[in-house]
Each structure stands twice: as C-alpha cells, then as structure tokens.
Amino acid sequence: MPTTDPRIDDHIAKAGAFARPILKRFRAIVHREVPECVEAIKWGMPHFTLAGKNIAGMAAFKAHVSVFFHHDEQPGGTGPFRKIASLDEFPDEGIVVERLRAAVARLSGPKPAKPRAAIKPVPDLPDSFRSALVAADCGERFAAMPPGQRREYIEWIVEAKTDATRSKRVAQAVEWIGEGKSRNWKYQKC
C-alpha cells in the first residue's frame, strides 16, 4: 500500500478543476511504478521520495501543471512535463515511467565525482618583499606557510598602486609573519 500524505490530498483538492485529474494521474503512476515511495510536501509542492531522497514532484499553477524529476539528466530539461494544461496534453505514460525509473536508478548508482578545482599557484615573490623577509630572518617561516597564505600576502603586496603603499604593506607583512600570523589573522576564529 502506498505511503500517502493527506497534505497532498489537500493540495490536489485546492488545485484548479483542470489540474486535479493531471495531478491524480501523475500520483497514481508514481505509486504504481515506485510503490515504496513516500509522499511529502517540500518547497510548498508535493514530492515523492525514496529512502529520504527526492525522486519526483508536481506543482499546479493557474493555467498549467508541471511535473518534474529530481537530478534529471535528460537533454532539454523538463520538456513536455513543464506546462500541461489538460489531461489530453499529459505526456506519453511510457516516457513518464522511463523518467521515473531513471530517477530511481540515479539514487542507487554512484554519484559522479566532482572535478577538483585547480590549485592556484603561488605568485613569484617580489624582490622587495624577499629582501625584507631575509633581513628580518622570516624567510623560513614564510616558506613554511601554506600556499594559500603565502599567495594572500604576495597578492596584497603586489596589488598596491603606489610604491609608498607597497613599502608599508611589506613592513606590515614582515611584522605579522614574524609573529606567526596569516594575512587575514584578524578575521580568523580563535
């Protein structure tokens, strides 16, 4: 027996007369094809979940109904499911079943690996900054910092528009590095 939610019954009852048969048909297809699914209201719309994960949903608007499949990988997006204005416009049931089965299969399959972002290289050390680090005996401490922290210091110094500002930043950076502080140490939680 399907797991239904009375809030979805209310949602269907409040929908326009044209929308009720469309919503009921989609709901029946989902329960027939995925009998272990659970109904829920998410984002104010009826959804069907499996093992706590969304597989499909439906929404009634003033002049049309939309049905959708979560994590849909079909080209063209929602296509024939976006604006269904009457039961006659309901997409072929075979296509609906196919998309439901694909949504369920995606839940059980491995998640595609997200490509890792390329690591930004640390820019070259400006000569004035290198000299100041050596003079203050902070070169090793700076070299031991993680690449992101070194990059923040170098970019902060290089982006200065005047030589005077650049010199102030070099002096400040050497002081903070000598104290073991990162560039944005003020904003880090203790």
C-alpha positions as protocol buffer text, in pm:
chain_id: "A"
residue {
  index: 1
  type: MET
  ca { x: 0 y: 0 z: 0 }
}
residue {
  index: 2
  type: PRO
  ca { x: 145 y: 341 z: -92 }
}
residue {
  index: 3
  type: THR
  ca { x: 260 y: 583 z: 174 }
}
residue {
  index: 4
  type: THR
  ca { x: 46 y: 890 z: 115 }
}
residue {
  index: 5
  type: ASP
  ca { x: 38 y: 1231 z: 279 }
}
residue {
  index: 6
  type: PRO
  ca { x: -301 y: 1394 z: 347 }
}
residue {
  index: 7
  type: ARG
  ca { x: -145 y: 1732 z: 267 }
}
residue {
  index: 8
  type: ILE
  ca { x: -110 y: 1619 z: -93 }
}
residue {
  index: 9
  type: ASP
  ca { x: -480 y: 1527 z: -97 }
}
residue {
  index: 10
  type: ASP
  ca { x: -549 y: 1885 z: 21 }
}
residue {
  index: 11
  type: HIS
  ca { x: -311 y: 2026 z: -240 }
}
residue {
  index: 12
  type: ILE
  ca { x: -491 y: 1838 z: -518 }
}
residue {
  index: 13
  type: ALA
  ca { x: -834 y: 1937 z: -385 }
}
residue {
  index: 14
  type: LYS
  ca { x: -736 y: 2307 z: -384 }
}
residue {
  index: 15
  type: ALA
  ca { x: -593 y: 2294 z: -739 }
}
residue {
  index: 16
  type: GLY
  ca { x: -795 y: 2414 z: -1034 }
}
residue {
  index: 17
  type: ALA
  ca { x: -1053 y: 2182 z: -1189 }
}
residue {
  index: 18
  type: PHE
  ca { x: -830 y: 2128 z: -1496 }
}
residue {
  index: 19
  type: ALA
  ca { x: -530 y: 2037 z: -1274 }
}
residue {
  index: 20
  type: ARG
  ca { x: -685 y: 1776 z: -1044 }
}
residue {
  index: 21
  type: PRO
  ca { x: -701 y: 1490 z: -1299 }
}
residue {
  index: 22
  type: ILE
  ca { x: -343 y: 1561 z: -1412 }
}
residue {
  index: 23
  type: LEU
  ca { x: -209 y: 1559 z: -1056 }
}
residue {
  index: 24
  type: LYS
  ca { x: -404 y: 1242 z: -971 }
}
residue {
  index: 25
  type: ARG
  ca { x: -275 y: 1064 z: -1282 }
}
residue {
  index: 26
  type: PHE
  ca { x: 88 y: 1150 z: -1212 }
}
residue {
  index: 27
  type: ARG
  ca { x: 49 y: 1049 z: -848 }
}
residue {
  index: 28
  type: ALA
  ca { x: -103 y: 714 z: -949 }
}
residue {
  index: 29
  type: ILE
  ca { x: 178 y: 645 z: -1197 }
}
residue {
  index: 30
  type: VAL
  ca { x: 444 y: 722 z: -936 }
}
residue {
  index: 31
  type: HIS
  ca { x: 284 y: 495 z: -677 }
}
residue {
  index: 32
  type: ARG
  ca { x: 234 y: 216 z: -930 }
}
residue {
  index: 33
  type: GLU
  ca { x: 594 y: 229 z: -1055 }
}
residue {
  index: 34
  type: VAL
  ca { x: 764 y: 308 z: -722 }
}
residue {
  index: 35
  type: PRO
  ca { x: 533 y: 154 z: -460 }
}
residue {
  index: 36
  type: GLU
  ca { x: 783 y: 208 z: -180 }
}
residue {
  index: 37
  type: CYS
  ca { x: 797 y: 586 z: -236 }
}
residue {
  index: 38
  type: VAL
  ca { x: 685 y: 826 z: 35 }
}
residue {
  index: 39
  type: GLU
  ca { x: 491 y: 1146 z: -24 }
}
residue {
  index: 40
  type: ALA
  ca { x: 597 y: 1477 z: 125 }
}
residue {
  index: 41
  type: ILE
  ca { x: 547 y: 1848 z: 82 }
}
residue {
  index: 42
  type: LYS
  ca { x: 874 y: 2020 z: 3 }
}
residue {
  index: 43
  type: TRP
  ca { x: 913 y: 2380 z: -103 }
}
residue {
  index: 44
  type: GLY
  ca { x: 534 y: 2404 z: -86 }
}
residue {
  index: 45
  type: MET
  ca { x: 484 y: 2137 z: -355 }
}
residue {
  index: 46
  type: PRO
  ca { x: 403 y: 1764 z: -349 }
}
residue {
  index: 47
  type: HIS
  ca { x: 711 y: 1545 z: -382 }
}
residue {
  index: 48
  type: PHE
  ca { x: 780 y: 1175 z: -391 }
}
residue {
  index: 49
  type: THR
  ca { x: 1084 y: 1045 z: -205 }
}
residue {
  index: 50
  type: LEU
  ca { x: 1265 y: 716 z: -180 }
}
residue {
  index: 51
  type: ALA
  ca { x: 1493 y: 644 z: 116 }
}
residue {
  index: 52
  type: GLY
  ca { x: 1464 y: 1010 z: 210 }
}
residue {
  index: 53
  type: LYS
  ca { x: 1582 y: 1135 z: -130 }
}
residue {
  index: 54
  type: ASN
  ca { x: 1367 y: 1324 z: -379 }
}
residue {
  index: 55
  type: ILE
  ca { x: 1274 y: 1143 z: -699 }
}
residue {
  index: 56
  type: ALA
  ca { x: 987 y: 1347 z: -845 }
}
residue {
  index: 57
  type: GLY
  ca { x: 743 y: 1626 z: -776 }
}
residue {
  index: 58
  type: MET
  ca { x: 445 y: 1811 z: -917 }
}
residue {
  index: 59
  type: ALA
  ca { x: 304 y: 2161 z: -898 }
}
residue {
  index: 60
  type: ALA
  ca { x: -26 y: 2315 z: -1003 }
}
residue {
  index: 61
  type: PHE
  ca { x: -36 y: 2671 z: -1134 }
}
residue {
  index: 62
  type: LYS
  ca { x: -322 y: 2891 z: -1256 }
}
residue {
  index: 63
  type: ALA
  ca { x: -319 y: 2763 z: -1612 }
}
residue {
  index: 64
  type: HIS
  ca { x: -94 y: 2456 z: -1612 }
}
residue {
  index: 65
  type: VAL
  ca { x: 64 y: 2174 z: -1415 }
}
residue {
  index: 66
  type: SER
  ca { x: 434 y: 2088 z: -1406 }
}
residue {
  index: 67
  type: VAL
  ca { x: 579 y: 1752 z: -1316 }
}
residue {
  index: 68
  type: PHE
  ca { x: 949 y: 1709 z: -1264 }
}
residue {
  index: 69
  type: PHE
  ca { x: 1212 y: 1451 z: -1185 }
}
residue {
  index: 70
  type: HIS
  ca { x: 1495 y: 1534 z: -948 }
}
residue {
  index: 71
  type: HIS
  ca { x: 1850 y: 1523 z: -1076 }
}
residue {
  index: 72
  type: ASP
  ca { x: 1712 y: 1479 z: -1426 }
}
residue {
  index: 73
  type: GLU
  ca { x: 1987 y: 1431 z: -1680 }
}
residue {
  index: 74
  type: GLN
  ca { x: 1768 y: 1436 z: -1989 }
}
residue {
  index: 75
  type: PRO
  ca { x: 1858 y: 1694 z: -2253 }
}
residue {
  index: 76
  type: GLY
  ca { x: 1600 y: 1969 z: -2286 }
}
residue {
  index: 77
  type: GLY
  ca { x: 1516 y: 1984 z: -1916 }
}
residue {
  index: 78
  type: THR
  ca { x: 1151 y: 1932 z: -1821 }
}
residue {
  index: 79
  type: GLY
  ca { x: 1037 y: 1949 z: -2186 }
}
residue {
  index: 80
  type: PRO
  ca { x: 685 y: 1800 z: -2221 }
}
residue {
  index: 81
  type: PHE
  ca { x: 640 y: 1797 z: -1844 }
}
residue {
  index: 82
  type: ARG
  ca { x: 667 y: 2172 z: -1791 }
}
residue {
  index: 83
  type: LYS
  ca { x: 328 y: 2305 z: -1900 }
}
residue {
  index: 84
  type: ILE
  ca { x: 48 y: 2050 z: -1900 }
}
residue {
  index: 85
  type: ALA
  ca { x: -281 y: 2238 z: -1939 }
}
residue {
  index: 86
  type: SER
  ca { x: -516 y: 1940 z: -1973 }
}
residue {
  index: 87
  type: LEU
  ca { x: -524 y: 1565 z: -1931 }
}
residue {
  index: 88
  type: ASP
  ca { x: -508 y: 1538 z: -2311 }
}
residue {
  index: 89
  type: GLU
  ca { x: -165 y: 1708 z: -2301 }
}
residue {
  index: 90
  type: PHE
  ca { x: -27 y: 1465 z: -2042 }
}
residue {
  index: 91
  type: PRO
  ca { x: 292 y: 1311 z: -2187 }
}
residue {
  index: 92
  type: ASP
  ca { x: 301 y: 951 z: -2302 }
}
residue {
  index: 93
  type: GLU
  ca { x: 290 y: 727 z: -1996 }
}
residue {
  index: 94
  type: GLY
  ca { x: 588 y: 528 z: -2125 }
}
residue {
  index: 95
  type: ILE
  ca { x: 805 y: 839 z: -2113 }
}
residue {
  index: 96
  type: VAL
  ca { x: 687 y: 920 z: -1760 }
}
residue {
  index: 97
  type: VAL
  ca { x: 767 y: 565 z: -1645 }
}
residue {
  index: 98
  type: GLU
  ca { x: 1107 y: 578 z: -1814 }
}
residue {
  index: 99
  type: ARG
  ca { x: 1198 y: 907 z: -1639 }
}
residue {
  index: 100
  type: LEU
  ca { x: 1078 y: 770 z: -1302 }
}
residue {
  index: 101
  type: ARG
  ca { x: 1287 y: 458 z: -1338 }
}
residue {
  index: 102
  type: ALA
  ca { x: 1588 y: 666 z: -1436 }
}
residue {
  index: 103
  type: ALA
  ca { x: 1538 y: 888 z: -1127 }
}
residue {
  index: 104
  type: VAL
  ca { x: 1525 y: 580 z: -902 }
}
residue {
  index: 105
  type: ALA
  ca { x: 1834 y: 431 z: -1072 }
}
residue {
  index: 106
  type: ARG
  ca { x: 2029 y: 753 z: -1015 }
}
residue {
  index: 107
  type: LEU
  ca { x: 1960 y: 726 z: -642 }
}
residue {
  index: 108
  type: SER
  ca { x: 2116 y: 381 z: -618 }
}
residue {
  index: 109
  type: GLY
  ca { x: 2404 y: 445 z: -854 }
}
residue {
  index: 110
  type: PRO
  ca { x: 2735 y: 604 z: -762 }
}
residue {
  index: 111
  type: LYS
  ca { x: 2744 y: 980 z: -752 }
}
residue {
  index: 112
  type: PRO
  ca { x: 2957 y: 1130 z: -1028 }
}
residue {
  index: 113
  type: ALA
  ca { x: 3282 y: 1266 z: -893 }
}
residue {
  index: 114
  type: LYS
  ca { x: 3304 y: 1641 z: -896 }
}
residue {
  index: 115
  type: PRO
  ca { x: 3620 y: 1767 z: -1059 }
}
residue {
  index: 116
  type: ARG
  ca { x: 3851 y: 1933 z: -814 }
}
residue {
  index: 117
  type: ALA
  ca { x: 3932 y: 2295 z: -874 }
}
residue {
  index: 118
  type: ALA
  ca { x: 4283 y: 2356 z: -995 }
}
residue {
  index: 119
  type: ILE
  ca { x: 4513 y: 2485 z: -724 }
}
residue {
  index: 120
  type: LYS
  ca { x: 4615 y: 2843 z: -786 }
}
residue {
  index: 121
  type: PRO
  ca { x: 4992 y: 2870 z: -799 }
}
residue {
  index: 122
  type: VAL
  ca { x: 5173 y: 3097 z: -558 }
}
residue {
  index: 123
  type: PRO
  ca { x: 5289 y: 3408 z: -746 }
}
residue {
  index: 124
  type: ASP
  ca { x: 5657 y: 3499 z: -764 }
}
residue {
  index: 125
  type: LEU
  ca { x: 5790 y: 3674 z: -458 }
}
residue {
  index: 126
  type: PRO
  ca { x: 5858 y: 4045 z: -523 }
}
residue {
  index: 127
  type: ASP
  ca { x: 6226 y: 4133 z: -468 }
}
residue {
  index: 128
  type: SER
  ca { x: 6149 y: 4398 z: -206 }
}
residue {
  index: 129
  type: PHE
  ca { x: 5941 y: 4152 z: -7 }
}
residue {
  index: 130
  type: ARG
  ca { x: 6208 y: 3879 z: -36 }
}
residue {
  index: 131
  type: SER
  ca { x: 6477 y: 4121 z: 87 }
}
residue {
  index: 132
  type: ALA
  ca { x: 6263 y: 4232 z: 382 }
}
residue {
  index: 133
  type: LEU
  ca { x: 6192 y: 3870 z: 481 }
}
residue {
  index: 134
  type: VAL
  ca { x: 6562 y: 3781 z: 470 }
}
residue {
  index: 135
  type: ALA
  ca { x: 6659 y: 4094 z: 668 }
}
residue {
  index: 136
  type: ALA
  ca { x: 6403 y: 4011 z: 940 }
}
residue {
  index: 137
  type: ASP
  ca { x: 6505 y: 3641 z: 939 }
}
residue {
  index: 138
  type: CYS
  ca { x: 6146 y: 3540 z: 848 }
}
residue {
  index: 139
  type: GLY
  ca { x: 6215 y: 3370 z: 515 }
}
residue {
  index: 140
  type: GLU
  ca { x: 6186 y: 3016 z: 652 }
}
residue {
  index: 141
  type: ARG
  ca { x: 5869 y: 3096 z: 845 }
}
residue {
  index: 142
  type: PHE
  ca { x: 5713 y: 3243 z: 529 }
}
residue {
  index: 143
  type: ALA
  ca { x: 5820 y: 2939 z: 323 }
}
residue {
  index: 144
  type: ALA
  ca { x: 5660 y: 2707 z: 582 }
}
residue {
  index: 145
  type: MET
  ca { x: 5319 y: 2877 z: 545 }
}
residue {
  index: 146
  type: PRO
  ca { x: 5055 y: 2700 z: 336 }
}
residue {
  index: 147
  type: PRO
  ca { x: 5043 y: 2810 z: -29 }
}
residue {
  index: 148
  type: GLY
  ca { x: 4714 y: 2998 z: 17 }
}
residue {
  index: 149
  type: GLN
  ca { x: 4856 y: 3212 z: 298 }
}
residue {
  index: 150
  type: ARG
  ca { x: 5171 y: 3291 z: 101 }
}
residue {
  index: 151
  type: ARG
  ca { x: 4957 y: 3379 z: -201 }
}
residue {
  index: 152
  type: GLU
  ca { x: 4741 y: 3616 z: 10 }
}
residue {
  index: 153
  type: TYR
  ca { x: 5046 y: 3808 z: 133 }
}
residue {
  index: 154
  type: ILE
  ca { x: 5204 y: 3831 z: -212 }
}
residue {
  index: 155
  type: GLU
  ca { x: 4882 y: 3939 z: -384 }
}
residue {
  index: 156
  type: TRP
  ca { x: 4818 y: 4201 z: -112 }
}
residue {
  index: 157
  type: ILE
  ca { x: 5163 y: 4350 z: -167 }
}
residue {
  index: 158
  type: VAL
  ca { x: 5157 y: 4333 z: -548 }
}
residue {
  index: 159
  type: GLU
  ca { x: 4812 y: 4494 z: -579 }
}
residue {
  index: 160
  type: ALA
  ca { x: 4930 y: 4814 z: -406 }
}
residue {
  index: 161
  type: LYS
  ca { x: 4906 y: 5103 z: -652 }
}
residue {
  index: 162
  type: THR
  ca { x: 5192 y: 5317 z: -519 }
}
residue {
  index: 163
  type: ASP
  ca { x: 5543 y: 5239 z: -401 }
}
residue {
  index: 164
  type: ALA
  ca { x: 5469 y: 5400 z: -65 }
}
residue {
  index: 165
  type: THR
  ca { x: 5170 y: 5172 z: -5 }
}
residue {
  index: 166
  type: ARG
  ca { x: 5371 y: 4871 z: -122 }
}
residue {
  index: 167
  type: SER
  ca { x: 5651 y: 4956 z: 124 }
}
residue {
  index: 168
  type: LYS
  ca { x: 5402 y: 4989 z: 412 }
}
residue {
  index: 169
  type: ARG
  ca { x: 5248 y: 4656 z: 324 }
}
residue {
  index: 170
  type: VAL
  ca { x: 5587 y: 4484 z: 305 }
}
residue {
  index: 171
  type: ALA
  ca { x: 5676 y: 4617 z: 652 }
}
residue {
  index: 172
  type: GLN
  ca { x: 5338 y: 4511 z: 793 }
}
residue {
  index: 173
  type: ALA
  ca { x: 5362 y: 4167 z: 631 }
}
residue {
  index: 174
  type: VAL
  ca { x: 5709 y: 4104 z: 770 }
}
residue {
  index: 175
  type: GLU
  ca { x: 5589 y: 4203 z: 1117 }
}
residue {
  index: 176
  type: TRP
  ca { x: 5287 y: 3970 z: 1104 }
}
residue {
  index: 177
  type: ILE
  ca { x: 5488 y: 3682 z: 957 }
}
residue {
  index: 178
  type: GLY
  ca { x: 5744 y: 3727 z: 1236 }
}
residue {
  index: 179
  type: GLU
  ca { x: 5455 y: 3688 z: 1483 }
}
residue {
  index: 180
  type: GLY
  ca { x: 5334 y: 3376 z: 1301 }
}
residue {
  index: 181
  type: LYS
  ca { x: 5015 y: 3542 z: 1173 }
}
residue {
  index: 182
  type: SER
  ca { x: 4843 y: 3484 z: 842 }
}
residue {
  index: 183
  type: ARG
  ca { x: 4746 y: 3778 z: 623 }
}
residue {
  index: 184
  type: ASN
  ca { x: 4383 y: 3781 z: 745 }
}
residue {
  index: 185
  type: TRP
  ca { x: 4457 y: 3685 z: 1105 }
}
residue {
  index: 186
  type: LYS
  ca { x: 4215 y: 3948 z: 1238 }
}
residue {
  index: 187
  type: TYR
  ca { x: 3919 y: 3765 z: 1088 }
}
residue {
  index: 188
  type: GLN
  ca { x: 4006 y: 3411 z: 1193 }
}
residue {
  index: 189
  type: LYS
  ca { x: 3825 y: 3247 z: 1479 }
}
residue {
  index: 190
  type: CYS
  ca { x: 4039 y: 3159 z: 1774 }
}
